[in-house]
């Protein structure tokens, strides 16, 4: 059994933060699963959206740390949606159900792409206060799978899992990263065929972000310098798409820095220039998008440049 799954922190999280299930669509088979922790008085929380292989609890280290600092944090697990418009409409209904007018979104990989699409979807009546995009992308064509996107629903679960596992690190990694990969493999095994097929469809269905629709939203790009499923070309494309984005470069972290480099990710989320504050009674933060930040492990801080 993986070290994370039997760790005191994970067991404490599971015993203290309840998993909620919410239906907002007419189809009662579409169930949102979420962890909602922190002060309910905060009406502009930080919402975490997982990658293809993730469940809501992959962000348990962010929930534990950030709520300890006074934030309200919500980690989600998607229902089965087959196109981006359907997802955005369902997510809007969920926010309405939770009575949240505006939110900050942290999206990992697919979660980051869906966060951008939702910001784009609501641009005429903005619902997104800021975006943190972790190992994410802006155009699904980078995966060269658009031609197979409409056939994922036909594939058996074992084949879908094999496709996802093909993007996991296969070379030597440090023990903490190995534990993170083991935990994500376990989370992947918990997903059913329809969940995996729909997520892969959303991940590969021909679509791209229209940046002019979200140009007024502060964007933060978080990525790693070591091996991940995101190509260098995809990273460069994100930088071009958001030239004024604030950047957080982690020296290592692989595909899942929120698990294996959680202290760095958590510190990044809460750090802010001295002229700004992270509010615990209203909104989470106003980002200064003109700054660049780089994690300096030897100093245990971010380097602004």
C-alpha positions in Angstrom: 0.0 0.0 0.0 1.3 3.5 -0.8 2.8 5.6 1.9 0.5 8.6 1.4 -2.7 6.5 1.7 -1.7 5.2 5.2 -0.1 8.5 6.3 -1.3 10.3 9.4 -2.0 13.4 7.5 -4.2 11.7 4.9 -6.1 9.7 7.6 -6.6 12.9 9.6 -8.0 14.6 6.5 -10.4 11.8 5.7 -11.6 11.6 9.3 -12.2 15.4 9.6 -13.3 16.7 6.2 -16.5 15.1 4.9 -16.9 14.2 1.3 -20.1 15.8 -0.1 -22.1 14.7 -3.1 -24.2 17.2 -5.0 -26.5 16.9 -8.0 -27.2 20.0 -10.0 -28.2 18.6 -13.4 -31.6 17.1 -14.4 -29.7 13.8 -14.9 -29.3 12.5 -11.4 -26.4 10.3 -12.4 -24.2 13.4 -12.7 -22.9 13.7 -9.2 -20.3 16.3 -8.1 -18.1 15.1 -5.2 -16.3 17.7 -3.2 -14.5 18.6 0.0 -15.4 22.0 1.3 -13.2 23.2 4.2 -12.5 26.5 5.9 -14.6 29.4 7.0 -18.0 29.4 5.3 -18.1 33.2 5.6 -15.7 33.4 2.7 -17.7 33.8 -0.4 -14.8 33.7 -2.9 -13.0 30.5 -2.1 -10.2 28.7 -3.9 -11.4 25.7 -5.9 -9.1 22.9 -7.0 -9.8 21.0 -10.2 -8.0 17.6 -10.6 -6.2 16.1 -13.6 -7.6 13.2 -15.6 -6.3 10.6 -13.1 -7.2 12.6 -10.0 -10.0 12.6 -7.5 -10.9 15.4 -5.1 -8.7 14.1 -2.3 -5.4 14.5 -4.3 -5.4 18.0 -3.0 -5.7 17.0 0.6 -2.3 18.6 1.5 -3.5 22.0 0.1 -6.8 21.7 2.1 -5.0 20.9 5.4 -2.4 23.7 5.0 -4.5 26.5 3.5 -7.5 26.1 5.8 -5.0 26.2 8.7 -4.1 29.7 7.4 -7.7 30.8 7.2 -8.6 30.1 3.6 -11.8 28.4 2.4 -10.8 25.6 0.0 -13.0 23.4 -2.1 -11.6 20.3 -4.0 -13.8 18.8 -6.7 -14.3 15.6 -8.6 -16.2 15.9 -11.8 -19.3 14.1 -12.9 -19.3 12.4 -16.3 -19.5 15.2 -18.9 -18.7 14.6 -22.6 -18.0 18.1 -23.9 -16.6 21.4 -22.6 -19.8 23.3 -22.8 -21.7 20.7 -20.8 -19.0 20.8 -18.2 -19.1 24.6 -18.0 -22.8 24.6 -17.7 -22.7 22.0 -14.9 -19.9 23.9 -13.0 -21.9 27.1 -13.2 -24.9 25.3 -11.7 -22.7 24.0 -8.9 -21.4 27.5 -8.1 -25.0 28.7 -8.1 -26.0 25.8 -5.7 -23.1 26.7 -3.4 -24.1 30.4 -3.6 -20.7 31.5 -4.9 -20.7 34.4 -7.2 -16.9 34.5 -7.9 -14.1 32.0 -7.2 -10.4 31.5 -7.6 -9.5 28.3 -9.6 -6.5 26.1 -9.3 -6.4 23.6 -12.1 -4.0 20.7 -12.6 -3.5 19.6 -16.2 -7.0 18.9 -17.5 -8.3 20.8 -14.5 -6.4 23.9 -15.6 -7.8 23.6 -19.2 -11.3 23.3 -17.8 -10.7 26.3 -15.5 -9.7 28.4 -18.6 -12.7 27.2 -20.6 -15.0 28.1 -17.7 -13.5 31.6 -17.4 -14.0 31.9 -21.1 -17.6 30.6 -20.9 -18.5 33.2 -18.2 -16.6 36.1 -19.7 -19.7 38.2 -20.2 -20.7 37.8 -16.6 -17.4 36.9 -14.9 -17.4 34.2 -12.2 -13.6 33.7 -12.1 -11.5 36.0 -9.9 -8.1 34.4 -10.8 -6.5 31.3 -12.3 -3.6 29.2 -11.1 -2.7 26.7 -13.9 -0.5 23.9 -12.8 1.2 21.8 -15.5 -1.7 22.8 -17.7 -2.2 23.6 -21.4 -4.4 25.9 -23.6 -4.9 23.7 -26.7 -5.9 20.0 -26.7 -4.2 19.4 -30.1 -0.8 19.1 -28.2 -1.7 15.5 -27.4 -2.3 14.5 -31.0 -5.4 12.6 -30.0 -8.2 14.7 -31.3 -9.0 12.1 -34.0 -9.5 9.4 -31.3 -11.4 11.7 -28.7 -14.8 10.5 -29.9 -13.9 6.8 -29.5 -12.8 6.8 -25.8 -16.3 5.9 -24.7 -16.0 2.6 -26.5 -12.8 1.5 -24.9 -12.7 -0.8 -21.8 -11.4 0.7 -18.5 -8.1 -1.2 -18.6 -7.2 0.3 -22.0 -8.1 3.8 -20.8 -6.0 3.4 -17.7 -3.1 2.2 -19.8 -3.4 5.4 -21.9 -3.3 7.6 -18.7 -0.4 5.6 -17.1 1.6 6.1 -20.2 2.0 9.8 -19.2 3.3 9.0 -15.7 7.0 9.2 -15.0 8.8 5.9 -15.7 12.4 6.8 -14.8 14.1 7.0 -11.4 12.5 9.5 -9.1 13.0 10.4 -5.4 11.0 8.6 -2.8 8.5 11.4 -2.2 7.7 11.6 -5.9 7.4 7.8 -6.1 4.9 7.9 -3.2 2.9 10.6 -5.1 2.9 8.5 -8.3 1.7 5.4 -6.3 -1.1 7.5 -4.7 -2.2 8.8 -8.1 -2.2 5.2 -9.6 -4.4 4.2 -6.7 -6.8 7.1 -7.4 -6.8 6.2 -11.1 -7.8 2.7 -10.2 -10.8 4.1 -8.3 -12.3 5.7 -11.4 -14.9 3.9 -13.5 -14.9 3.4 -17.2 -17.3 6.3 -17.9 -15.4 8.7 -15.7 -12.1 8.0 -17.4 -13.6 8.0 -20.9 -15.3 11.3 -20.4 -12.2 12.9 -18.9 -10.0 11.7 -21.7 -12.6 13.0 -24.2 -12.5 16.4 -22.5 -8.7 16.3 -22.5 -8.3 15.5 -26.2 -11.5 16.8 -27.8 -10.5 19.5 -30.4 -10.6 22.8 -28.5 -8.5 25.7 -27.5 -8.6 28.7 -25.2 -9.6 32.1 -26.6 -7.3 34.4 -24.5 -9.0 37.7 -25.5 -12.1 36.5 -23.5 -10.1 36.1 -20.3 -7.4 38.8 -20.7 -8.7 40.7 -17.6 -8.3 37.7 -15.3 -5.0 37.4 -13.3 -3.3 34.2 -14.4 -0.5 32.3 -12.6 1.4 29.6 -14.5 3.0 26.9 -12.3 5.2 24.3 -13.9 8.2 22.1 -13.2 11.7 21.9 -14.6 11.9 18.1 -14.4 10.0 15.5 -16.4 6.2 15.8 -16.8 3.5 15.0 -19.3 3.6 18.6 -20.5 6.0 19.2 -23.4 8.4 22.2 -23.5 6.4 23.4 -26.6 3.2 23.3 -24.6 4.8 25.3 -21.8 6.1 27.9 -24.2 2.6 28.2 -25.8 1.2 29.0 -22.3 3.8 31.7 -21.8 2.9 33.3 -25.1 -0.8 33.1 -24.5 -0.4 34.8 -21.1 2.6 37.1 -21.5 1.7 39.0 -18.3 1.1 35.9 -16.2 2.8 35.4 -12.9 5.1 32.3 -13.0 6.1 29.8 -10.4 8.8 27.5 -11.6 9.5 24.4 -9.4 12.8 22.8 -9.9 11.2 19.3 -9.4 7.7 18.0 -8.9 6.9 15.9 -11.9 3.2 15.6 -12.9 2.0 16.0 -9.3 3.8 18.8 -7.4 0.8 19.5 -5.2 1.4 16.0 -3.7 5.2 15.6 -3.7 6.2 19.3 -3.4 3.2 20.4 -1.4 5.1 22.8 0.9 6.4 24.8 -2.1 3.0 24.8 -3.9 1.2 25.8 -0.7 3.7 28.6 0.0 3.4 29.8 -3.5 -0.4 30.0 -3.2 -0.3 32.1 -0.1 2.7 34.3 -1.0 1.9 37.8 -2.1 3.8 41.1 -2.7 3.9 43.4 0.4 1.4 45.8 -1.2 -1.2 43.1 -1.4 -3.1 40.9 1.1 -4.7 37.5 1.2 -8.1 38.2 2.6 -9.9 35.7 4.9 -13.2 37.6 5.0 -13.9 38.1 1.3 -11.8 37.2 -1.6 -8.6 35.1 -1.5 -6.2 37.5 -3.2 -5.5 40.1 -5.9 -2.5 38.9 -7.8 0.2 41.3 -9.1 0.5 39.9 -12.6 3.6 41.9 -13.5 5.8 39.8 -11.2 7.6 36.5 -11.8 8.4 34.1 -8.9 10.8 31.3 -8.7 11.1 28.8 -5.8 14.5 28.9 -4.1 14.7 25.7 -2.0 17.9 26.7 -0.3 16.2 29.9 1.0 12.7 28.3 1.4 11.2 31.3 -0.4 10.2 32.4 -3.9 12.6 34.6 -5.9 10.9 37.5 -7.7 12.4 38.6 -10.9 
